[in-house]
Amino acid sequence: MKQFKIFFKIVTDSNCPLYDKGELLTLSDKALFCPENKATCLILVREMTTLLFTLLDSGVAQDECDEKTYSCSGCSGLIKFKRISEEEASQEGLLAFDLPLDPEREALLARIYDFPMIKAIPDAELNRVVRCFRKERLPANSTFITKGQSCLYLYLILSGQVVVSDNSLVIASLDPGDICGEMSFLGGDIAGADVRTLTETEVLSISGDAFSKLLDRIPALQLFMSKILVQRLTQSNASHFDTFDACMSGWIAEMPPAELFQIFHMNQKTGVLRLVLPQGEAKVSFREGCVINAQYRDQTNQAAIFDMLKEKEGRYTFTTGLSPEEMKAAEIGDFMMLLMEGIKRVDESGEDA
């Protein structure tokens, strides 16, 4: 019998003495893995074994899912369960830490183990993380992230060469081990630049929702991403700033609030950023790159910043200089902590940043 592993999520629990709704059952060609720290039901083992042979005989693929609901015959209670993919099980945090990887993913983990992002993740979390990625092969000279369009995935480059550009301006070149798509976490799901392959390229992709769950779960990954965002924004700002400094106005669709705030912070600008947004005018005052005052609708300071980060349309202008009173005002908080907290809140609210 070929190696086989199928995942079932319990969707109904009718007085089952062992298992609960939302838990995971994993069926392989060798064993039935029940939810962690729970006993194995012999009735369920018998029925799942029969189900396994039925599925194998029918030629159903391991990663093929359907809407069919299965159930046990029951004792004092019963459960009903549905097939889900390994990626879904991992993203929902249902897979056990010690559940072994299949040979293909074992080989993949060995291949990426020394990549900077992977090295930032504790070993105990690696199996869970690697299950969330999907391998893709991209042809040469193909644009897989387009400026101004939705970018719903983060990519880890396995092989090949990639460039990040804004119109004809090359911002960065990326090699195996680098990531791209992360800037969309600052500006919602809208890409701020084009990302194009120069050669045939292999990437690992992970959805924004799945990656956000990993960030919430793994503090070390949050820290790594914070550092990457600072580095990338510094690169982007250095490429844009000569033009930007000469023309301090533009459209939010082309440069979202989070990126604007970072530009003024990294370049230690002093002045007032005014934004005309769909729900009214907003204002942010900077002193040598530090935020000292913010207003939007009926919100002020941090709350105003958090609301501005949600906006994707509008226009901005920046004027240099502050009043004597504002030059003496205190900062409203550490800039990077303020920015990351705002992005996290927007993500948790389920709204586009």
C-alpha positions as CSV (number, residue, x, y, z in Angstrom):
1,M,0.0,0.0,0.0
2,K,1.4,3.4,-0.9
3,Q,1.9,6.0,1.9
4,F,-1.3,7.8,2.7
5,K,-2.4,10.5,5.1
6,I,-5.9,12.0,5.3
7,F,-7.2,14.7,7.7
8,F,-10.7,14.9,9.1
9,K,-12.1,17.7,11.1
10,I,-14.9,16.9,13.6
11,V,-17.9,19.0,12.7
12,T,-20.6,17.5,15.0
13,D,-20.3,16.1,18.5
14,S,-23.4,14.4,19.8
15,N,-22.5,13.4,23.3
16,C,-19.3,11.6,22.2
17,P,-17.5,10.5,25.4
18,L,-14.0,11.1,23.9
19,Y,-13.9,13.8,21.2
20,D,-15.1,17.3,20.7
21,K,-16.2,19.4,17.7
22,G,-13.3,21.2,16.0
23,E,-10.7,18.5,16.8
24,L,-8.6,16.7,14.2
25,L,-8.5,13.0,13.2
26,T,-5.6,11.9,11.1
27,L,-5.7,8.7,9.1
28,S,-2.5,7.2,7.6
29,D,-1.8,3.9,5.9
30,K,-0.3,2.7,9.3
31,A,-2.4,4.3,12.1
32,L,-5.2,6.5,13.2
33,F,-4.0,9.6,15.1
34,C,-6.6,10.9,17.5
35,P,-6.7,14.4,19.1
36,E,-3.7,15.0,21.4
37,N,-3.9,13.6,24.9
38,K,-7.1,11.7,24.1
39,A,-7.7,7.9,24.1
40,T,-8.2,6.0,20.9
41,C,-11.7,4.8,20.2
42,L,-11.6,1.1,19.0
43,I,-15.0,1.5,17.3
44,L,-13.6,4.5,15.4
45,V,-10.4,2.6,14.5
46,R,-12.4,-0.2,12.9
47,E,-14.6,2.2,10.9
48,M,-11.7,4.4,9.8
49,T,-9.8,1.4,8.6
50,T,-12.7,0.4,6.4
51,L,-13.0,4.0,5.2
52,L,-9.3,4.1,4.3
53,F,-9.6,1.0,2.1
54,T,-12.7,2.4,0.5
55,L,-11.0,5.6,-0.4
56,L,-7.9,3.9,-1.7
57,D,-10.0,1.5,-3.9
58,S,-11.9,4.5,-5.3
59,G,-8.6,6.2,-6.3
60,V,-9.3,9.3,-4.3
61,A,-6.1,11.4,-4.0
62,Q,-4.6,12.1,-0.6
63,D,-5.0,15.9,-0.9
64,E,-8.4,15.7,-2.6
65,C,-11.2,17.1,-0.4
66,D,-15.0,17.0,-0.8
67,E,-18.1,18.1,1.0
68,K,-19.1,14.6,2.1
69,T,-19.7,14.1,5.9
70,Y,-18.7,10.9,7.5
71,S,-19.8,9.5,10.9
72,C,-19.0,6.8,13.4
73,S,-21.6,4.2,14.3
74,G,-21.7,5.5,17.8
75,C,-21.8,4.1,21.3
76,S,-23.3,6.4,24.0
77,G,-22.7,9.2,21.5
78,L,-21.3,9.9,18.0
79,I,-19.3,12.3,15.9
80,K,-19.5,13.5,12.3
81,F,-16.4,14.6,10.4
82,K,-15.3,16.1,7.1
83,R,-12.1,15.8,5.1
84,I,-9.8,18.9,5.1
85,S,-6.4,19.5,3.5
86,E,-3.2,19.4,5.4
87,E,-2.7,23.1,4.7
88,E,-6.1,23.9,6.2
89,A,-5.4,21.7,9.3
90,S,-2.1,23.4,9.8
91,Q,-3.5,26.9,9.3
92,E,-6.2,26.2,11.9
93,G,-3.6,25.0,14.4
94,L,-5.0,21.5,14.5
95,L,-1.9,19.4,13.6
96,A,0.0,17.9,16.5
97,F,3.6,19.1,17.0
98,D,5.0,15.6,16.8
99,L,3.0,14.4,13.8
100,P,5.8,13.5,11.3
101,L,6.2,15.2,8.0
102,D,5.8,13.3,4.8
103,P,9.1,12.6,2.9
104,E,8.5,15.5,0.4
105,R,8.1,18.0,3.2
106,E,11.0,16.5,5.2
107,A,13.2,17.2,2.1
108,L,11.8,20.7,1.7
109,L,12.5,21.5,5.4
110,A,16.1,20.3,5.0
111,R,16.4,22.5,1.9
112,I,15.2,25.7,3.6
113,Y,16.5,25.1,7.1
114,D,19.3,27.7,6.9
115,F,17.1,30.4,5.2
116,P,17.0,33.5,7.5
117,M,13.3,33.4,8.1
118,I,13.3,29.7,8.9
119,K,16.2,30.0,11.2
120,A,14.2,32.6,13.2
121,I,11.5,30.0,13.9
122,P,11.9,27.7,17.0
123,D,12.5,24.0,16.0
124,A,9.4,23.0,17.8
125,E,7.3,25.1,15.4
126,L,9.0,24.1,12.1
127,N,6.8,21.1,11.2
128,R,3.7,23.3,11.7
129,V,5.2,26.1,9.6
130,V,6.5,24.1,6.7
131,R,3.0,22.5,6.2
132,C,1.5,26.0,5.6
133,F,3.6,26.6,2.4
134,R,2.8,25.6,-1.1
135,K,5.6,25.2,-3.8
136,E,5.2,27.0,-7.1
137,R,7.3,27.2,-10.2
138,L,7.3,30.5,-12.1
139,P,8.6,31.1,-15.6
140,A,11.3,33.6,-16.4
141,N,10.2,37.3,-16.9
142,S,6.9,36.8,-15.2
143,T,5.4,39.4,-12.8
144,F,3.8,37.6,-9.9
145,I,3.2,40.7,-7.7
146,T,1.8,43.8,-9.5
147,K,1.9,47.3,-8.0
148,G,-1.6,48.6,-7.1
149,Q,-3.2,45.1,-7.2
150,S,-4.1,42.8,-4.4
151,C,-1.3,40.7,-3.0
152,L,-2.7,37.9,-0.9
153,Y,0.4,35.8,-0.4
154,L,3.9,36.1,1.0
155,Y,6.6,34.3,-1.0
156,L,9.9,32.6,0.1
157,I,12.3,32.2,-2.8
158,L,13.7,28.7,-3.3
159,S,15.7,29.2,-6.5
160,G,16.1,31.7,-9.3
161,Q,16.4,35.5,-9.2
162,V,13.7,38.1,-8.6
163,V,13.7,41.9,-8.9
164,V,11.5,44.5,-7.1
165,S,10.7,47.6,-9.1
166,D,8.6,50.7,-9.2
167,N,7.9,51.5,-12.9
168,S,11.4,51.4,-14.4
169,L,13.2,52.0,-11.0
170,V,14.7,48.8,-9.6
171,I,14.4,48.9,-5.8
172,A,16.0,45.5,-4.9
173,S,17.2,42.2,-6.2
174,L,16.2,39.0,-4.3
175,D,17.9,35.7,-4.2
176,P,17.1,32.2,-2.7
177,G,16.2,32.6,1.0
178,D,14.8,36.1,0.6
179,I,11.1,36.9,1.0
180,C,8.7,39.2,-0.9
181,G,5.1,40.3,-0.6
182,E,5.7,41.3,3.1
183,M,5.2,45.0,2.3
184,S,1.5,44.3,1.7
185,F,1.3,43.8,5.5
186,L,1.9,47.5,5.9
187,G,-0.5,48.8,3.2
188,G,-3.3,46.2,3.4
189,D,-3.3,43.6,0.6
190,I,-2.3,46.2,-2.1
191,A,1.2,45.8,-3.5
192,G,3.4,48.9,-3.5
193,A,5.8,47.6,-6.2
194,D,6.1,45.1,-9.0
195,V,7.9,41.8,-8.3
196,R,9.2,40.0,-11.4
197,T,11.3,36.9,-12.1
198,L,14.5,37.2,-14.1
199,T,15.0,33.5,-14.5
200,E,12.8,30.4,-13.9
201,T,12.1,30.6,-10.2
202,E,10.8,28.3,-7.5
203,V,8.9,29.9,-4.6
204,L,7.0,28.8,-1.5
205,S,3.8,30.7,-1.0
206,I,1.7,31.2,2.1
207,S,-1.6,33.0,2.3
208,G,-1.8,36.3,4.3
209,D,-4.3,34.8,6.7
210,A,-2.2,31.8,7.4
211,F,0.9,33.9,7.9
212,S,-0.9,36.3,10.3
213,K,-1.8,33.3,12.4
214,L,1.8,32.2,12.5
215,L,2.9,35.7,13.5
216,D,0.4,35.7,16.4
217,R,1.7,32.3,17.5
218,I,5.5,32.8,17.1
219,P,6.9,35.9,18.7
220,A,10.4,35.2,17.2
221,L,8.8,35.4,13.7
222,Q,7.2,38.7,14.6
223,L,10.6,40.1,15.6
224,F,12.1,38.8,12.3
225,M,9.4,40.4,10.2
226,S,9.7,43.7,12.0
227,K,13.4,43.9,11.2
228,I,12.7,42.9,7.5
229,L,10.1,45.6,7.2
230,V,12.5,48.2,8.5
231,Q,15.2,47.1,6.1
232,R,12.9,47.0,3.1
233,L,11.3,50.3,3.8
234,T,14.7,51.9,4.2
235,Q,15.6,50.5,0.7
236,S,12.4,51.7,-0.8
237,N,12.6,55.1,0.8
238,A,16.2,55.6,-0.3
239,S,15.1,54.9,-3.9
240,H,12.1,57.2,-3.8
241,F,13.2,60.0,-1.5
242,D,14.9,62.4,-3.9
243,T,11.8,62.6,-6.0
244,F,9.5,62.6,-3.0
245,D,11.4,65.4,-1.2
246,A,10.9,67.6,-4.3
247,C,7.2,66.9,-4.6
248,M,5.6,66.3,-1.2
249,S,2.2,65.3,-2.4
250,G,0.6,62.3,-3.9
251,W,-2.1,59.6,-3.7
252,I,-2.7,57.1,-0.9
253,A,-3.4,54.3,-3.5
254,E,0.2,54.7,-4.6
255,M,1.8,55.1,-1.1
256,P,-0.4,53.9,1.8
257,P,-0.3,55.6,5.2
258,A,2.0,53.0,6.8
259,E,4.6,53.6,4.2
260,L,4.2,57.4,4.3
261,F,4.7,57.4,8.1
262,Q,7.8,55.2,7.7
263,I,9.3,57.5,5.1
264,F,9.1,60.6,7.4
265,H,10.3,58.5,10.4
266,M,13.4,57.0,8.6
267,N,14.3,60.4,7.0
268,Q,13.8,62.3,10.3
269,K,11.5,64.9,8.8
270,T,9.9,67.7,10.7
271,G,6.6,69.0,9.5
272,V,2.9,68.2,9.1
273,L,1.4,65.4,6.9
274,R,-2.1,66.2,5.9
275,L,-4.4,63.6,4.4
276,V,-7.7,64.0,2.6
277,L,-9.4,60.6,3.3
278,P,-12.8,59.2,2.5
279,Q,-14.1,59.9,6.0
280,G,-12.6,63.3,6.4
281,E,-9.3,65.1,6.8
282,A,-6.4,63.8,8.9
283,K,-3.2,65.3,10.2
284,V,0.1,63.9,11.6
285,S,2.8,66.1,13.0
286,F,6.5,64.8,12.9
287,R,9.5,66.2,14.8
288,E,12.7,64.7,13.5
289,G,10.8,61.6,12.4
290,C,8.9,61.2,15.7
291,V,5.1,61.4,15.8
292,I,4.1,64.1,18.3
293,N,0.4,64.7,17.3
294,A,-2.2,63.0,15.2
295,Q,-5.9,63.7,14.5
296,Y,-8.5,62.0,12.4
297,R,-12.3,62.3,12.7
298,D,-13.0,62.4,16.5
299,Q,-9.8,60.4,17.3
300,T,-6.4,61.7,18.4
301,N,-2.9,60.4,18.7
302,Q,-2.6,56.6,18.7
303,A,-6.3,56.0,18.0
304,A,-6.1,58.4,15.1
305,I,-3.0,56.6,13.7
306,F,-4.7,53.2,14.0
307,D,-7.7,54.5,12.0
308,M,-5.6,56.1,9.3
309,L,-3.8,52.8,8.7
310,K,-7.1,51.3,7.5
311,E,-7.4,53.8,4.6
312,K,-6.5,52.9,1.0
313,E,-7.8,55.9,-0.9
314,G,-7.2,59.7,-0.7
315,R,-4.5,62.3,-1.2
316,Y,-1.6,63.5,1.0
317,T,0.5,66.7,1.2
318,F,3.5,67.4,3.5
319,T,4.7,70.8,4.6
320,T,7.9,71.4,6.5
321,G,8.1,73.1,9.9
322,L,6.2,73.1,13.2
323,S,4.9,75.7,15.6
324,P,7.0,76.5,18.7
325,E,4.5,74.6,20.8
326,E,4.7,71.5,18.7
327,M,8.5,71.6,18.7
328,K,8.3,71.1,22.5
329,A,5.6,68.4,22.5
330,A,6.2,64.8,23.7
331,E,6.2,61.8,21.4
332,I,2.9,59.9,21.4
333,G,4.8,56.6,21.6
334,D,7.7,54.5,20.1
335,F,7.3,54.7,16.4
336,M,7.9,51.1,15.4
337,M,5.8,49.8,18.3
338,L,3.0,52.2,17.3
339,L,3.2,51.1,13.6
340,M,3.2,47.3,14.3
341,E,0.4,47.6,16.9
342,G,-1.7,49.5,14.4
343,I,-1.2,46.9,11.7
344,K,-2.0,44.1,14.1
345,R,-5.2,45.8,15.2
346,V,-6.3,46.4,11.6
347,D,-5.6,42.7,10.9
348,E,-7.5,41.5,13.9
349,S,-10.5,43.7,13.0
350,G,-10.8,41.9,9.7
351,E,-10.6,45.1,7.8
352,D,-8.1,45.9,5.0
353,A,-5.2,47.9,6.2
